[in-house]
């Protein structure tokens, strides 16, 4: 099971955090810091995963925070961003590396050459893309064509809803712009009613 997905830049600034187990905000920030320190110090020519409690000595803090030695960090470094998946021992390291690749390629297709700013300014869309891949810590879909189809369908729905929400304003503007002929108002005199004193 996937316990968390972290994306941070070369300076450790989180750009996307998604946890599938409950951690309070302070613990989440500590997990991001510890993970960044572990991953950023590694050479580019070493493998892209760390196992808790094995030959790679993970920080004691991170082992305790995430839930013991039964977890792995699987990551990939692309340009200025680290994509890190915190998983338990039931997940395949190579499968998670492939999932990271699908996630990055999908982001690249959606944003046409994705960069760090896309993750900052389009957080809702990035989370939607991630939800098409992973939900509740379980992998849902790995076929990029299928994921892109769902994203296009969502974009069409959003455009339709934007059109519907703008409809009342367009109708009011249309009514205001209609040139109606001046209808003469009849000059009706009402009789004076007696006043009660």
C-alpha positions as CSV (number, residue, x, y, z in Angstrom):
1,X,0.0,0.0,0.0
2,X,1.1,3.5,-0.7
3,X,1.4,5.5,2.5
4,X,2.3,8.9,1.0
5,X,3.3,10.7,-2.2
6,X,5.7,13.7,-1.9
7,X,7.0,16.0,-4.6
8,X,9.5,18.6,-3.6
9,X,12.1,20.7,-5.4
10,X,15.9,20.6,-5.0
11,X,15.7,22.9,-2.0
12,X,13.2,20.8,-0.1
13,X,10.1,22.9,-0.8
14,X,7.1,20.7,-1.0
15,X,5.1,21.1,-4.2
16,X,2.7,18.2,-3.7
17,X,2.0,16.1,-0.6
18,X,-0.6,13.4,-0.4
19,X,-0.8,11.1,2.6
20,X,-3.0,8.0,2.7
21,X,-2.6,7.5,6.5
22,X,-3.4,10.2,9.0
23,X,-0.5,12.3,10.2
24,X,-1.0,15.7,11.8
25,X,0.5,18.7,10.1
26,X,3.7,18.8,12.2
27,X,4.4,15.2,11.5
28,X,3.8,15.6,7.8
29,X,6.3,18.5,7.7
30,X,8.8,16.4,9.6
31,X,8.3,13.5,7.1
32,X,8.9,15.8,4.2
33,X,12.1,17.2,5.8
34,X,13.5,13.8,6.7
35,X,12.6,12.4,3.3
36,X,14.3,15.3,1.5
37,X,17.5,14.9,3.6
38,X,17.6,11.2,2.9
39,X,16.9,11.4,-0.9
40,X,18.8,14.6,-1.7
41,X,22.1,13.3,-0.3
42,X,22.1,10.2,-2.6
43,X,24.2,10.0,-5.7
44,X,22.5,9.9,-9.1
45,X,24.2,6.6,-9.9
46,X,22.7,4.6,-7.0
47,X,19.3,2.8,-7.0
48,X,16.2,4.8,-6.5
49,X,14.8,3.1,-3.4
50,X,15.6,2.9,0.3
51,X,14.3,0.2,2.6
52,X,13.6,0.9,6.2
53,X,15.7,-1.0,8.7
54,X,17.9,-2.6,6.0
55,X,21.4,-1.9,4.8
56,X,20.5,1.8,4.2
57,X,20.1,3.2,7.7
58,X,17.2,5.5,7.6
59,X,16.8,8.3,10.1
60,X,15.3,6.8,13.3
61,X,12.8,9.7,13.2
62,X,11.5,8.8,9.8
63,X,11.2,5.1,10.7
64,X,9.1,6.0,13.7
65,X,7.1,8.6,11.9
66,X,6.0,6.4,8.9
67,X,5.4,3.3,10.9
68,X,8.3,1.1,11.6
69,X,10.9,-0.6,9.4
70,X,8.2,-2.0,7.1
71,X,8.4,0.8,4.5
72,X,10.4,1.8,1.5
73,X,11.1,5.2,-0.2
74,X,10.9,4.9,-4.0
75,X,11.9,8.1,-5.8
76,X,12.9,9.6,-9.1
77,X,14.6,12.9,-9.7
78,X,13.5,14.9,-12.7
79,X,15.3,18.2,-13.4
80,X,14.3,20.3,-10.3
81,X,11.8,17.9,-8.7
82,X,11.9,14.8,-6.6
83,X,8.9,12.4,-6.9
84,X,8.9,10.2,-3.8
85,X,6.5,7.4,-3.0
86,X,6.4,6.1,0.6
87,X,5.2,2.5,0.4
88,X,5.0,-0.6,2.6
89,X,6.9,-3.8,1.8
90,X,4.0,-5.3,-0.2
91,X,4.7,-2.9,-3.1
92,X,7.1,-3.7,-5.9
93,X,9.9,-1.1,-6.2
94,X,10.1,-1.5,-10.0
95,X,6.3,-1.2,-10.2
96,X,6.3,2.0,-8.2
97,X,9.2,3.4,-10.4
98,X,7.0,2.7,-13.4
99,X,4.0,4.4,-11.7
100,X,6.2,7.5,-11.0
101,X,7.1,7.5,-14.7
102,X,3.4,7.3,-15.8
103,X,2.6,10.1,-13.4
104,X,5.3,12.3,-14.7
105,X,4.5,11.5,-18.4
106,X,0.8,12.2,-17.8
107,X,1.7,15.6,-16.2
108,X,3.9,16.3,-19.1
109,X,1.1,15.6,-21.6
110,X,-1.4,17.6,-19.7
111,X,0.8,20.7,-19.2
112,X,2.9,20.4,-22.3
113,X,6.4,20.1,-20.9
114,X,5.5,20.2,-17.2
115,X,7.6,22.3,-14.8
116,X,7.6,23.2,-11.2
117,X,5.4,26.2,-11.7
118,X,2.7,24.0,-13.2
119,X,2.5,22.1,-9.9
120,X,2.3,25.3,-8.0
121,X,-0.4,27.1,-10.1
122,X,-2.5,24.1,-11.0
123,X,-2.7,22.2,-7.8
124,X,-6.3,21.1,-8.3
125,X,-5.5,19.6,-11.7
126,X,-2.4,17.8,-10.4
127,X,-4.4,16.3,-7.5
128,X,-7.1,15.2,-10.0
129,X,-4.4,13.5,-12.2
130,X,-3.0,11.8,-9.1
131,X,-6.4,10.6,-8.1
132,X,-6.8,8.9,-11.5
133,X,-3.6,6.9,-10.7
134,X,-3.8,6.3,-7.0
135,X,-6.8,6.5,-4.6
136,X,-6.7,5.5,-0.9
137,X,-3.2,4.3,-1.2
138,X,-4.1,1.7,-3.9
139,X,-3.1,1.9,-7.6
140,X,-6.1,2.4,-9.8
141,X,-4.8,2.9,-13.3
142,X,-1.5,2.8,-15.0
143,X,-2.6,3.1,-18.7
144,X,-1.7,6.7,-19.6
145,X,-4.2,6.8,-22.5
146,X,-7.0,5.9,-20.2
147,X,-5.9,8.5,-17.7
148,X,-5.7,11.2,-20.3
149,X,-9.2,10.3,-21.6
150,X,-10.6,10.8,-18.0
151,X,-8.8,14.1,-17.7
152,X,-10.3,15.3,-21.0
153,X,-13.8,14.3,-19.9
154,X,-13.3,16.2,-16.7
155,X,-12.1,19.3,-18.6
156,X,-15.2,19.1,-20.8
157,X,-17.5,18.9,-17.8
158,X,-15.7,21.9,-16.2
159,X,-16.2,23.9,-19.4
160,X,-19.9,23.0,-19.5
161,X,-20.4,24.0,-15.9
162,X,-18.6,27.2,-16.5
163,X,-21.0,27.9,-19.4
164,X,-24.0,27.1,-17.2
165,X,-22.9,29.2,-14.3
166,X,-22.4,32.1,-16.7
167,X,-25.8,31.7,-18.3
168,X,-27.8,33.9,-15.9
169,X,-25.3,36.7,-16.3
170,X,-25.5,36.4,-20.1
171,X,-29.3,36.3,-20.0
172,X,-29.4,39.5,-17.8
173,X,-27.1,41.2,-20.2
174,X,-29.2,40.2,-23.2
175,X,-32.3,41.5,-21.6
176,X,-30.7,44.8,-20.9
177,X,-29.5,45.1,-24.4
178,X,-32.9,44.5,-25.9
179,X,-34.3,47.7,-27.4
180,X,-37.9,47.6,-26.4
181,X,-40.2,50.4,-27.8
182,X,-41.3,52.9,-25.2
183,X,-44.7,51.8,-24.2
184,X,-46.8,54.8,-23.2
185,X,-47.9,54.6,-19.7
186,X,-51.6,55.4,-19.3
187,X,-52.5,58.4,-17.2
188,X,-54.9,56.9,-14.8
189,X,-56.4,59.1,-12.1
190,X,-57.6,57.4,-9.0
191,X,-60.3,59.0,-7.0
192,X,-59.3,60.4,-3.6
193,X,-60.1,58.1,-0.9
194,X,-61.6,59.4,2.4
195,X,-59.1,59.6,5.2
196,X,-60.0,58.3,8.6
197,X,-59.2,60.5,11.5
